[in-house]
Amino acid sequence: MMQDWHMGWGGMGFGPILWIGLFVILIVAIVTFTFRSISGVGRSPPREKTPREILDERFARGEIDQSEYDSRRAELER
């Protein structure tokens, strides 16, 4: 009877298996988190710019002048 005190957790072999299993789960969680952080998996794609936003950016960069900006803006608002 005194020899059975160390046989908890279902027997002598279950303790190491439990620790190995927990270690594997920890490694898988770390690898998964790292992969998702680096690759961007799970993130929503950037939204596409509207034609108005593109026109505003072109005007701000100086690619088009005021009259062309006004003309194209009026065309977009129709």
TORVEX-287054 format. One record per residue (C-alpha): x, y negated, z; residue number from 1; residue in one letter. Coordinates in steps of 0.25 Angstrom, whole numbers, m for minus. Layout:
N
ATOM      xx      yy      zz     k   r
ATOM       X       Y       Z   NUM   A
...
END
This chain:
78
ATOM      xx      yy      zz     k   r
ATOM       0       0       0     1   M
ATOM      11     m10       3     2   M
ATOM      17      m8     m11     3   Q
ATOM       5     m13     m18     4   D
ATOM       6     m27     m13     5   W
ATOM      15     m32     m25     6   H
ATOM       5     m25     m35     7   M
ATOM      m4     m38     m36     8   G
ATOM      m9     m44     m49     9   W
ATOM     m13     m30     m55    10   G
ATOM       1     m23     m53    11   G
ATOM      16     m25     m54    12   M
ATOM      16     m29     m69    13   G
ATOM       6     m39     m69    14   F
ATOM      14     m51     m62    15   G
ATOM      25     m52     m73    16   P
ATOM      14     m51     m84    17   I
ATOM       6     m62     m78    18   L
ATOM      18     m71     m78    19   W
ATOM      23     m68     m92    20   I
ATOM       8     m70     m96    21   G
ATOM       8     m84     m89    22   L
ATOM      22     m87     m95    23   F
ATOM      17     m84    m109    24   V
ATOM       4     m92    m108    25   I
ATOM      13    m104    m103    26   L
ATOM      22    m103    m115    27   I
ATOM      11    m102    m125    28   V
ATOM       4    m114    m118    29   A
ATOM      17    m122    m119    30   I
ATOM      20    m118    m134    31   V
ATOM       5    m121    m138    32   T
ATOM       6    m135    m131    33   F
ATOM      19    m138    m137    34   T
ATOM      15    m134    m151    35   F
ATOM       2    m142    m150    36   R
ATOM      10    m155    m145    37   S
ATOM      20    m154    m157    38   I
ATOM      11    m150    m168    39   S
ATOM      m1    m159    m165    40   G
ATOM     m11    m147    m165    41   V
ATOM     m24    m151    m159    42   G
ATOM     m23    m165    m162    43   R
ATOM     m33    m172    m171    44   S
ATOM     m28    m177    m184    45   P
ATOM     m26    m192    m185    46   P
ATOM     m38    m199    m191    47   R
ATOM     m37    m204    m205    48   E
ATOM     m37    m219    m207    49   K
ATOM     m49    m226    m213    50   T
ATOM     m47    m234    m226    51   P
ATOM     m49    m247    m218    52   R
ATOM     m37    m243    m208    53   E
ATOM     m28    m240    m220    54   I
ATOM     m32    m253    m226    55   L
ATOM     m29    m261    m213    56   D
ATOM     m16    m254    m212    57   E
ATOM     m11    m257    m226    58   R
ATOM     m15    m272    m223    59   F
ATOM      m8    m272    m210    60   A
ATOM       5    m266    m217    61   R
ATOM       4    m277    m228    62   G
ATOM       2    m267    m239    63   E
ATOM     m10    m275    m244    64   I
ATOM     m14    m290    m243    65   D
ATOM     m26    m297    m237    66   Q
ATOM     m34    m298    m249    67   S
ATOM     m32    m283    m253    68   E
ATOM     m35    m279    m239    69   Y
ATOM     m48    m287    m239    70   D
ATOM     m52    m281    m252    71   S
ATOM     m49    m267    m248    72   R
ATOM     m56    m269    m235    73   R
ATOM     m69    m275    m242    74   A
ATOM     m68    m262    m251    75   E
ATOM     m68    m253    m239    76   L
ATOM     m79    m260    m232    77   E
ATOM     m89    m258    m243    78   R
END
